[in-house]
Amino acid sequence: MNSTPKTAAAGAATTAYCATSRRAAGGGYYVNCNLAIPGAAAMDERLQRKVWDLATRLCEREEEEEEEEAMTA
């Protein structure tokens, strides 16, 4: 893995490619504009569930904070 940081444009290139290219396969995993195979951690269903649950809790917390701010504004 390359430890050199990418520029903003280079970092956005794969997202832009997937959003605009007719060659990009929907639901595919891409690295540097190329279809790739995800690592083992990405395929671990137990880990997927943990990440999903954490993301859900964080989103709920953010919504609660936004509601509290709206009430005090």
Secondary structure, DSSP 8 states (H G I E B T S, - for coil): ---S---HHHHHHHHHHHHH-SSS-TT--EETTEE----HHHH-HHHHHHHHHHHHHHHHHHHHHHHHHHHH-
